[in-house]
């Protein structure tokens, strides 16, 4: 048990900027232009509803996408946020990361993102229009996986219990078997 604790503590802070999250600028340097453009909107809350969200997914054609549905008031969302922070830094040069902030106020979402920044934007979805359009009406969190051609290939309802579970889904549903094992 002590060895496990030592290993976990040794991993904490590794590759992080001291703020409790990875150094996104370093981790994502050299990302392809469509992904770099996405990451220039890090932590932004974007308006535009379903049309803007779908247009963004189309603009990422050629790159698989992972979309996390969250809210600042959602306990399981808060629990899994560090997992998305780490894995978006690890996979962000090959996979587009986005989010949907659902049933939340912009003020609460901005406060939360100030405490737990991510290198990608979140679409605001106070009325669940985007969430309903992707078929995730059963509570938060949820995670949508899109193929390189912009098709929704998997929707996970509920939180990720750990990084290994999300990593496996990224490799299976976003990257596919051809690139499994490469984590950036």
Residue pairs with C-beta under 8 A, 6 or more apart in sequence:
15 22
15 23
15 26
15 27
15 89
16 22
16 23
17 23
19 117
20 82
20 116
21 82
21 85
21 86
21 89
21 116
21 117
21 118
22 85
22 86
22 89
22 90
23 89
24 39
24 42
24 88
24 89
24 92
24 117
24 119
27 89
27 90
27 92
27 119
27 184
28 35
28 36
28 39
28 89
28 92
28 93
28 119
30 93
31 39
31 92
31 93
32 63
32 93
34 59
34 60
34 62
34 63
34 96
35 60
35 63
35 92
35 93
35 96
38 56
38 60
38 96
38 97
38 98
38 120
38 121
39 92
39 119
39 120
41 120
41 121
42 117
42 118
42 119
42 120
42 121
43 113
43 114
43 117
43 118
43 119
43 121
44 121
44 122
45 101
45 106
45 109
45 110
45 113
45 121
45 122
45 123
45 124
46 52
46 121
46 122
46 123
46 124
47 123
47 124
48 55
48 123
49 123
49 125
49 129
49 130
50 129
50 130
50 133
52 123
53 100
53 123
53 130
53 133
54 133
56 98
56 123
57 65
57 98
57 146
57 150
58 150
60 96
60 146
60 150
61 148
61 149
61 150
62 148
63 94
63 95
63 96
63 148
64 94
64 95
64 96
64 145
64 146
64 147
64 148
64 173
64 174
64 175
64 176
65 95
65 96
65 97
65 98
65 144
65 145
65 146
65 150
65 174
66 88
66 91
66 95
66 96
66 97
66 98
66 143
66 144
66 145
66 146
66 170
66 174
67 97
67 98
67 99
67 100
67 134
67 143
67 144
67 145
67 146
68 80
68 84
68 97
68 98
68 99
68 100
68 141
68 142
68 143
69 99
69 100
69 102
69 131
69 136
69 140
69 141
69 142
69 143
69 144
70 77
70 81
70 99
70 100
70 101
70 102
70 122
70 140
70 141
71 77
71 101
71 102
71 103
71 104
71 109
71 140
72 78
72 101
72 104
72 108
72 109
72 111
72 112
73 104
73 108
74 140
74 141
76 140
76 141
76 158
76 159
77 140
77 141
77 159
78 112
78 116
79 159
80 141
80 159
80 160
80 166
81 116
81 118
82 116
83 160
83 162
83 163
83 166
84 97
84 99
84 118
84 166
85 116
85 117
85 118
86 163
87 163
87 166
87 167
87 170
88 97
88 118
88 119
88 120
89 119
90 183
90 184
91 97
91 170
91 174
91 175
91 183
91 184
92 119
92 120
92 184
93 184
94 175
94 179
94 182
94 184
95 170
95 174
95 175
96 120
97 118
97 119
97 120
98 120
98 121
98 122
98 123
99 118
99 120
99 121
99 122
99 123
100 122
100 123
100 125
100 130
100 131
101 109
101 122
101 123
101 124
101 125
102 125
102 126
102 128
102 130
102 131
102 140
103 125
103 126
103 127
103 128
103 140
104 124
104 126
105 126
106 124
109 122
109 124
113 122
123 130
125 131
128 137
131 137
131 142
134 144
134 152
134 155
135 152
135 155
136 142
136 144
136 155
136 157
138 157
139 157
139 158
141 158
141 159
142 155
142 156
142 157
142 158
143 155
143 156
143 160
143 166
143 169
144 152
144 154
144 155
144 156
145 152
145 153
145 154
145 155
145 156
145 169
145 170
145 173
145 174
146 152
146 153
146 174
147 153
147 174
153 173
154 169
154 172
154 173
156 169
160 166
160 169
167 183
171 179
171 180
171 181
172 180
175 182
